[in-house]
Amino acid sequence: MANPISSTEPSQAPIYQIKLEGHLGQHWSDWFEGMSISPEDDGNTVLTGPVADQAALHGLFKKIRDLGLPLFSVNRISPR
């Protein structure tokens, strides 16, 4: 049985959408480990991309916290 917590290849990693309050520019993409950044008309931003494992997901949450941006939602949009 495979360990569900282990790291995976980026092509096999689940895709997450993380919605934040406020707009982020595209220059933040590298800081958010290559996730796509989509500003929305309502003043919010959606980060979308593969997240290798739970440790990587928590790392993204720390970066969001460090920017002081309120987190609206986190959705896993594709299975492994």
Order of alpha helices (4+ residues) and beta strands (2+ residues): beta-beta-beta-alpha-beta
